[in-house]
Amino acid sequence: MSTNSTNDAQTGALPQLTTKLPKTMTYLTGHNDQGRAVVHSARPASYKAFDGGDMGFNQIYTNSFPADLNENADVKFHDEVMAGGNLGLVTKGGVVCRMVDIAPQYECLMHRTKSLDFGILVEGEIDLILDDGSTTPMKRGDIAVQRASLHAWRNPSTENWSRMIFILQDIKPLVINGKKMGEDYGKGTEGLLPSGNDDD
């Protein structure tokens, strides 16, 4: 087993955004030469901060779909994407697993990704806000299945941070009443790269 960590001094990555949430590790499994399951590597969290540190992403994993596990091709794919610094919110033709930490009272901008997202609240509380004006409170353990809808997230707590795990999967183009519902990050999202899966 190897431990793989990002050089924080070179990338500006952070091991955590706040001490009010636990540190995490990602464990990748694999196989030895006899075909037995082993822990391939243990990877500490590596966060990219946004909005002055009120929100941050820990990119857990990304890959094409279906993934190729032969000769650890999937691990190489992920490491190359991360080293290239070109990952948007979604991977074209693939999946992304991401941890997102959100400060008390923080609300992100309305946005849409061309993807099917599974958002799992693992710490704190969060409000799911949609562009029809609705707000849905979520508690720890709740799951939002986000189907390419325009949405925002708000941490309603005045004291506690929230943490969500997102799995995003690329989708076929979505068209409603003749209008293509493409990726839309909204305004003020400097530093967030386009996903590049919206050109079909």
N, C-alpha and C positions, 0 to 999 in steps of 0.2 A: 504494500500500500504506500502511496506517496501523498505528501501534503503539498497542495498547489495553491499559492496565494499571490495576489496581485501586488506589485511594487507600488505602494501608496504614494511614495515621494514622486515617482515618475508620472503616475496617472491621475493623481488627485483623488483617488478612490478612498473611501472611508470604511473601516471595519464595522461601524455602526453609526447611526445618526444620533441616538440618544441612549443614555444608560437606563432609561425608564422602560426599555424593552430588552428582552434577553438577546445575547449574542447567539448566532446560529451557525451551523456547519451544513454543508451539502456533501453527502456520501454517494459516490458513484460506484456501482457494482460492476463486475465483469466476470471473467472466467480464467482459470489457470490453464496450463498446457494439458492437464488431465480432464478438463471440462468441468471442474468444480467451481462453484460460485465463490468469489472473493470480493473484498472491498478494493476497488481499483484505485480510488483516491479520495481524500477528504479535503474539502475546499472551504476555507473561511468565507464569510460574507464579504462582499466588496460593493459598497454603495456609491452611487452617483447622486449628489444632492441637487435639488432644484429649489427655486424660490427661497434662497437664503437658508436652506436646510430644513424648511418646513415640510418638505416631502422628499423622499429619496427612493431610488430603484436599486435593488440587489438582483442582478441578472443571474438567475440560478442556472438556466439551461436553455439552449435553442438548437433546433435541428430541422433538417428537411423531413418530409413525411411521404412514405414510410421511411424511417431511419435505417441506415446501414450500420450494423454493429460489428461487421467483420473487420478484423485488424484494428479495432477501435476507431473506425472511420468517423463515427458520430462524435467522439470526443475531440478528434482533430478538427472536425467541422466547427464545433462550438468554440474551441480555442482560437481558431483562425478568425471567426466572425468577431469575437470579443477583442482580439488583438487589432483588428482592422478598424474598430471604432465606428462601424457603419450600421449598427443595428438600430432600426426604428422600433416602434412598439410591436410590430408584427414581423415575422420572417416569411418572405414570399415562398409559397409552396411548402410551408413548414409550421412548426409550433414554437412557442416561447413559454417558459415558466419563469415568473418574475415575482419577487417579494417587494411590496410597496409599504413604506412606513409613512404615516401621516400625523402631523402635529395637532395638538388640541386647537379647535376652532378654524382649522385650515380647510379651505374649499378650493378644489382644482377647477379649471375652466371646463366648460362644456366641450366635449370632443366625441369623435366617432372614429373607430378603426374598422377596416374591412376585415372583420374576423368574428369568429364565435368564441366568446370568452367565458371562462368559469372563474368567478371571483369568490374566494373563500375567506371570510373574516375569521382570523385566528386570535386576534387580540383587540380589546376595546370595543367600540361601537362605531357605526358609520351610517350616513344617510346616502341612499341612492336617489339622485335627482335626475329626472327626465325632462325633455323639452316640451312635454305636454303640461308642465307645471307641477307634476306630482313629486312627492318626497316619500320614500319608503325607508323607515328606520330598520337597520339590521343590527343584530346582536351576535356575539361570538358564536361561531358554529354555523351561522346562516350562509347561504350560497346564492349568488346572483348569476344567472345564465344570461349573459349580455349578447344579444343577437344583432350586432352592428347598429345599435341604437345610439342616438345622440344623448350623452349623459355626463354627469359630474358626480364627484364624491365629496362629502363634507364630514369632517369629524366634529360631532356636536359637543363633545366633552370640553369642559373648561380646564381639565387637569390631565387627562390620560391620553397617551398616544394610541393610535390604531395601527394595526398591521394586517395586510391582506396578501393572500397568495393568488396570483392570476396565471391561468393557463390560456394562451391565445392561439387559436388555430386559423390559418388562412381559409378563406371561403371563396366560392364562386361569386361573380358580381351580383349584387342585390339591386333590383329595379322595382320601384313602387310607382304605379300610375305613370310609367314612362320615364321616371326620374331615377338616374343612377345614384345610389346612396354610397358615395365614396368616402375615403378617409378625410377627416376634418379635425385638425388639432385645435382650431380656434385661434384666437389672438394671444400673444404673450407667451409663446412656447419656444422661445429661442433656446437653442441647444438640444432640442428634440428633433432628431432626423426623421424624414419621411420613411415609411416602411418599404416603399418601392413595389408593393403588391397591388397597386391600384391602376395599373396600366393596361388591363385587359378589358 
